[in-house]
């Protein structure tokens, strides 16, 4: 068969035998093919792979070195054989030699397979062949670091935008708190009619029995008089009907409400006169839906006489 088969045929025949794991027969074919200088490098590499398949790693390492000495190998084939030699030396525990082989691979092709991870593993002083799990983890870590370097500018930009948004939110929140504090004693101003919605708070409505027990200094009388009232500066104003009246205060029904403690100016229109008289100072003492009570705090003497006259003309309330 040796006389009838060329080096090319021997090499191809050996590849088939190696594929079906008939390593002994394949070794014979590759030895014959290696005698031809054109196939020497490839044949010795295949001899080494057969030895590895048979567990004969020392012989495999020697065969790989013989393959590397052949002048006919391409640079791509050389890199591949150096990588296989490094793997074989790792399995033999010859880590320094393996690291040297991987170093040559990286010099020729830095991105070849997992050579960077293997060099990192061996350079860190670890012993034993690097496992596939370790390689996978190392590759993952390296990929994450690469992505972090790429995404760092975008991340810093997003953090800056988020910080700016938080600052704007803090300013808005502080402004909202300030508005609430400002409105605690003076609620929403009403619509174009000048009316405002009454806002009830706990304690603003006195219980009916408390009002009955209130010992007033003046007798109240029942009246139904038109009245006009406004805050200082006339920011909020409205009309209502004055119901109960005494020289010291009155009860007003109106869709316009005020908080307890608000100081008002109140004008009263009597039924038998065209002109009104004005009470310059009246304090809101209590509130309930659609009505509130006023205590007169600043009344001119002439106005006081007019109020007293109205009270004398009416029937006192019990």
Buried (B, 14 or more C-beta within 10 A) or exposed (E): EEEEBEBEBBBEBBBEBBEEEBBEBBBBBBBBBBEBEEBBBBBBBBBBBBBBEBEBBEBBBBBBBBBBEBEEBEEEBBBBBBBBBBBBBBBBEBBEBBBBBBBBBBEBBEEBEBBBBBBBBBEEEEEEBBEEEBBEEBEEEEEEEEEEEEEEEEEEEEEEEEEEEEEEEEEEEEEEEEEEEEEEEBBEEBEEEBBBEBEEEEEBBBEEEEEEEEEEEBBBBEBEBBBBBBBEEEEBBBBBBBBBBBBBBBBBBBBBBBBBEBBBBBBBBBEEEEEBBEBBBBBBBBBBEEBBBBBBBEBEEEBBEBBEEBBEEBEEEE
